[in-house]
């Protein structure tokens, strides 16, 4: 019998289509045989030696005088950091000038790697870079929201194959983010606790949907996952701001993050995916009602008419079986 489950964090309803559910193995991406990517391409602007093909660097991490991470403005930025964030109104029309920040994080000098195949120390460097740039961008009082995200694979929206992620700072807070904040505040007012902490506590108690955990983080497929293998990574300690992550937490997050991406890579055949760090609060005291986390969405299905028309999702995988499949997936050491 199908179930309609509600995600307590997002308030979304999702149909868990048990009658149409696929076994986890059926989601493995069947790729055509392709030639392996080279470690270096002379026409790739992100490869070493081609630094002059990108805008001036903002930040880098080096090892043995060789860069490991580079950050620079997106050459084809969605927003422009020159000028001011001016608001205008004319009748029902509302507009804000296209001010904002759009940066590229090149995650490795090697053209042919993915985060799943990087060493843990390189994942740590990526997280450190995210924290550094997140906090730096929020120091601009004109920025209202900083979003860190990665598009991996063509169906996830990537345009360059060299491993990279992006950071965008906007002068507005989108309605979807406002809605999530308001729902979190409402739950806190009603229940006297953080809804994210409550969801994590129950997932840890149930155990069925847990993929990996360590001292500071837990990765799981939520009870009402919107799509197949949709995975969340939550800090175990309450914190509303990713920018406040500690050195110890970076160590543990790198372990969990790499572990999940590695299981997706080997278990599902390197699927296309997006991930995003969902963190709202700026620097300062942690908000008691909000909890930052990472959302990883493998692109194993597409939105169709029902999803677009109703706002509900149909998930043809069982979260409990998907989590077990990933738990049981072995990754090379």
C-alpha positions as CSV (number, residue, x, y, z in Angstrom):
1,X,0.0,0.0,0.0
2,X,1.5,3.4,-0.9
3,X,2.1,5.9,1.9
4,X,2.0,9.7,1.9
5,X,4.7,10.8,4.3
6,X,5.4,14.3,5.6
7,X,8.9,15.6,6.0
8,X,8.8,17.3,9.5
9,X,11.7,19.6,8.6
10,X,10.5,21.0,5.2
11,X,6.8,20.3,5.7
12,X,6.7,18.7,2.3
13,X,4.4,15.8,1.5
14,X,5.8,12.9,-0.5
15,X,4.2,9.8,-2.0
16,X,6.2,6.7,-1.2
17,X,5.0,4.7,-4.2
18,X,5.5,1.2,-2.7
19,X,3.6,-0.4,-5.6
20,X,6.0,1.1,-8.1
21,X,9.1,1.0,-5.9
22,X,12.3,-0.2,-7.4
23,X,15.0,-2.2,-5.7
24,X,18.0,-0.1,-4.8
25,X,20.1,-2.0,-7.4
26,X,17.7,-0.8,-10.2
27,X,18.9,2.8,-9.6
28,X,22.5,2.1,-10.6
29,X,23.4,4.3,-13.4
30,X,24.2,2.3,-16.5
31,X,26.8,4.4,-18.3
32,X,28.0,3.9,-21.8
33,X,31.7,3.0,-21.9
34,X,33.6,6.2,-22.2
35,X,37.3,6.9,-22.4
36,X,38.8,7.9,-19.1
37,X,39.3,11.6,-18.5
38,X,42.9,12.8,-18.5
39,X,44.6,14.1,-15.4
40,X,45.3,17.3,-17.2
41,X,43.8,19.1,-20.2
42,X,45.5,22.1,-21.8
43,X,42.2,23.6,-22.8
44,X,40.7,23.4,-19.3
45,X,40.7,26.8,-17.5
46,X,40.8,25.1,-14.1
47,X,43.8,22.9,-14.7
48,X,47.3,23.9,-13.4
49,X,49.2,26.2,-15.7
50,X,46.0,27.8,-17.1
51,X,45.5,30.2,-14.2
52,X,45.6,33.1,-16.5
53,X,42.4,31.9,-18.1
54,X,40.4,32.6,-14.9
55,X,39.8,35.9,-13.0
56,X,42.2,36.9,-10.3
57,X,42.3,34.6,-7.3
58,X,40.6,35.4,-4.1
59,X,41.8,32.5,-2.0
60,X,44.0,29.4,-2.3
61,X,45.4,26.5,-0.3
62,X,48.8,25.2,-1.2
63,X,51.0,22.1,-0.5
64,X,54.6,21.9,-1.4
65,X,54.2,25.2,-3.3
66,X,51.5,23.7,-5.5
67,X,47.9,24.8,-5.2
68,X,45.3,22.3,-3.9
69,X,42.3,24.6,-3.9
70,X,41.7,27.8,-5.8
71,X,38.8,30.3,-5.5
72,X,38.1,33.1,-7.9
73,X,35.0,35.0,-9.2
74,X,32.9,33.2,-11.8
75,X,33.8,34.5,-15.2
76,X,30.2,34.2,-16.2
77,X,28.7,35.3,-12.9
78,X,24.9,35.3,-12.3
79,X,25.4,38.4,-10.2
80,X,27.8,41.4,-10.2
81,X,29.6,42.5,-7.0
82,X,30.0,46.1,-8.3
83,X,27.5,48.7,-7.2
84,X,24.8,48.6,-4.6
85,X,21.8,46.5,-3.8
86,X,19.1,49.0,-4.8
87,X,15.4,48.2,-4.5
88,X,12.8,49.7,-6.8
89,X,9.0,49.6,-6.8
90,X,6.7,50.6,-9.6
91,X,3.1,49.5,-9.2
92,X,3.1,45.7,-8.7
93,X,6.7,45.4,-10.1
94,X,9.5,44.8,-7.6
95,X,13.2,44.7,-8.6
96,X,16.5,44.6,-6.9
97,X,19.7,45.5,-8.8
98,X,21.8,42.5,-9.8
99,X,24.3,42.9,-7.0
100,X,25.8,39.8,-5.5
101,X,28.8,37.5,-5.2
102,X,29.4,34.4,-7.4
103,X,32.6,32.4,-6.8
104,X,34.1,29.2,-8.2
105,X,35.9,26.7,-5.9
106,X,38.3,24.5,-7.9
107,X,38.5,21.4,-5.7
108,X,41.6,19.7,-7.0
109,X,44.3,20.3,-9.5
110,X,43.5,17.0,-11.2
111,X,41.0,17.1,-14.0
112,X,39.8,13.5,-13.7
113,X,38.9,13.3,-10.0
114,X,35.6,13.6,-8.2
115,X,35.1,14.4,-4.5
116,X,34.3,10.7,-3.9
117,X,37.8,9.8,-5.0
118,X,39.7,12.6,-3.2
119,X,41.6,11.9,0.0
120,X,40.1,12.9,3.3
121,X,42.6,15.7,3.7
122,X,41.5,17.2,0.4
123,X,37.9,17.1,1.5
124,X,39.0,18.8,4.7
125,X,40.6,21.6,2.6
126,X,37.3,22.0,0.6
127,X,35.3,22.4,3.8
128,X,37.9,24.8,5.2
129,X,37.6,26.8,2.0
130,X,33.8,26.8,2.2
131,X,34.0,28.1,5.8
132,X,36.5,30.8,4.9
133,X,34.6,32.2,1.9
134,X,31.2,31.8,3.7
135,X,32.3,34.0,6.5
136,X,34.1,36.5,4.3
137,X,31.1,37.0,2.0
138,X,28.7,37.4,5.0
139,X,31.0,40.2,6.2
140,X,29.4,42.3,3.5
141,X,26.3,43.7,5.1
142,X,24.5,43.9,1.8
143,X,24.5,40.0,1.5
144,X,21.5,38.4,3.0
145,X,22.1,34.8,2.0
146,X,25.2,32.7,1.1
147,X,24.6,29.4,-0.7
148,X,27.3,26.8,-1.2
149,X,26.5,24.2,-3.8
150,X,27.9,21.6,-6.3
151,X,26.6,20.4,-9.6
152,X,28.1,17.0,-10.5
153,X,27.2,15.7,-13.9
154,X,25.3,16.9,-16.9
155,X,21.8,16.3,-15.6
156,X,22.8,18.1,-12.3
157,X,23.7,21.3,-14.3
158,X,27.4,21.2,-14.6
159,X,29.1,22.8,-17.6
160,X,32.8,22.0,-17.0
161,X,34.0,18.5,-16.1
162,X,36.9,19.7,-13.9
163,X,35.8,19.2,-10.2
164,X,34.5,22.4,-8.9
165,X,31.7,23.9,-6.7
166,X,30.2,27.3,-6.4
167,X,29.3,30.0,-3.8
168,X,26.6,32.6,-4.4
169,X,25.8,35.5,-2.1
170,X,22.5,37.3,-2.8
171,X,21.1,40.6,-1.5
172,X,17.7,39.0,-0.9
173,X,16.4,36.0,1.0
174,X,14.3,33.8,-1.4
175,X,10.7,32.9,-0.3
176,X,11.6,29.2,-0.1
177,X,14.2,29.9,2.5
178,X,11.9,32.3,4.4
179,X,9.3,29.6,4.5
180,X,11.7,27.1,6.0
181,X,12.8,29.6,8.6
182,X,9.3,30.5,9.5
183,X,8.2,26.8,9.8
184,X,11.3,26.2,12.1
185,X,10.3,29.1,14.3
186,X,6.7,27.9,14.4
187,X,7.7,24.4,15.5
188,X,10.1,25.9,18.1
189,X,7.3,28.0,19.5
190,X,4.9,25.0,19.6
191,X,7.2,22.3,20.8
192,X,10.0,24.2,22.6
193,X,12.7,22.5,20.7
194,X,14.5,22.6,17.4
195,X,12.7,20.6,14.7
196,X,16.0,19.6,13.1
197,X,17.3,18.2,16.4
198,X,14.1,16.4,16.9
199,X,14.3,14.8,13.4
200,X,17.9,13.8,14.0
201,X,17.2,12.3,17.4
202,X,14.3,10.1,16.0
203,X,16.4,9.0,13.0
204,X,19.2,8.0,15.3
205,X,16.7,6.1,17.5
206,X,15.1,4.3,14.6
207,X,18.5,3.6,13.0
208,X,16.8,2.2,9.8
209,X,17.7,5.1,7.6
210,X,21.2,5.9,9.0
211,X,24.0,5.6,6.5
212,X,27.0,6.7,8.5
213,X,27.7,8.5,11.8
214,X,30.6,9.5,14.0
215,X,31.0,11.7,17.1
216,X,29.8,15.0,15.5
217,X,27.8,14.1,12.4
218,X,25.2,11.7,11.1
219,X,24.2,10.9,7.4
220,X,20.8,9.5,6.7
221,X,18.0,9.3,4.2
222,X,15.0,11.1,5.8
223,X,11.8,9.3,6.6
224,X,10.0,11.3,3.9
225,X,12.8,11.7,1.4
226,X,11.6,13.6,-1.6
227,X,13.5,11.5,-4.1
228,X,15.6,8.3,-4.4
229,X,18.6,8.3,-2.2
230,X,18.1,11.9,-1.1
231,X,20.6,12.2,1.8
232,X,21.1,14.6,4.6
233,X,24.2,15.2,6.7
234,X,23.3,16.8,10.1
235,X,25.7,18.1,12.8
236,X,24.8,16.3,16.1
237,X,25.5,19.4,18.1
238,X,23.0,22.1,17.5
239,X,24.3,25.0,15.4
240,X,22.4,27.2,13.0
241,X,25.5,28.5,11.1
242,X,27.9,26.5,9.0
243,X,30.4,29.4,9.5
244,X,30.8,28.4,13.2
245,X,32.0,24.9,12.4
246,X,35.1,23.9,14.6
247,X,38.3,22.3,13.6
248,X,37.2,19.0,15.2
249,X,33.9,19.1,13.4
250,X,35.6,19.8,10.1
251,X,37.6,16.6,10.6
252,X,34.5,14.5,11.3
253,X,32.5,16.2,8.5
254,X,35.2,15.3,6.0
255,X,35.0,11.7,7.1
256,X,31.2,11.5,6.7
257,X,31.0,13.6,3.5
258,X,33.7,11.5,1.7
259,X,32.0,8.3,3.0
260,X,28.6,9.2,1.6
261,X,29.9,10.4,-1.7
262,X,32.1,7.3,-2.0
263,X,29.1,5.0,-1.3
264,X,27.0,6.8,-4.0
265,X,29.9,6.6,-6.4
266,X,30.5,2.8,-6.0
267,X,27.0,1.8,-5.1
268,X,25.1,3.7,-7.8
269,X,27.7,4.0,-10.5
270,X,28.8,7.6,-10.1
271,X,25.4,9.2,-10.5
272,X,24.9,12.9,-11.3
273,X,24.0,14.8,-8.1
274,X,23.7,18.2,-6.5
275,X,24.6,19.1,-3.0
276,X,23.9,22.2,-1.0
277,X,24.9,23.5,2.4
278,X,21.7,24.8,4.0
279,X,22.7,27.4,6.5
280,X,20.9,30.7,7.1
281,X,22.2,32.6,10.1
282,X,25.0,35.0,9.8
283,X,28.0,35.2,12.1
284,X,27.1,35.5,15.7
285,X,25.2,33.5,18.3
286,X,23.5,30.3,17.1
287,X,19.8,30.6,16.5
288,X,17.9,28.2,18.8
289,X,15.3,27.2,16.2
290,X,17.5,26.6,13.1
291,X,20.1,23.9,12.4
292,X,22.4,23.8,9.4
293,X,22.9,20.7,7.3
294,X,24.0,19.4,3.9
295,X,21.5,18.0,1.4
296,X,22.8,15.6,-1.3
297,X,20.3,14.9,-4.1
298,X,21.3,12.2,-6.7
299,X,19.7,12.9,-10.0
300,X,18.1,9.5,-10.6
301,X,14.7,10.7,-11.7
302,X,13.1,13.8,-13.2
303,X,10.3,16.0,-12.1
304,X,7.1,15.5,-14.2
305,X,3.7,17.0,-14.5
306,X,2.3,15.8,-11.1
307,X,5.3,17.3,-9.2
308,X,5.0,20.6,-11.1
309,X,1.3,20.8,-10.7
310,X,0.9,19.7,-7.1
311,X,4.2,20.5,-5.4
312,X,4.2,16.9,-4.1
313,X,6.9,14.4,-5.0
314,X,6.6,10.8,-5.9
315,X,9.5,8.7,-4.5
316,X,9.8,5.3,-6.1
317,X,12.4,4.1,-3.6
318,X,11.9,3.1,0.0
319,X,14.1,5.2,2.2
320,X,14.8,2.3,4.6
321,X,15.9,0.0,1.8
322,X,18.0,2.8,0.1
323,X,19.8,3.5,3.4
324,X,20.5,-0.2,3.9
325,X,21.9,-0.5,0.4
326,X,24.3,2.4,1.0
327,X,25.3,1.1,4.4
328,X,26.2,-2.2,2.9
329,X,28.1,-0.6,0.0
330,X,31.8,-1.1,0.5
331,X,34.3,1.5,-0.6
332,X,38.0,0.9,-1.3
333,X,40.2,2.1,1.5
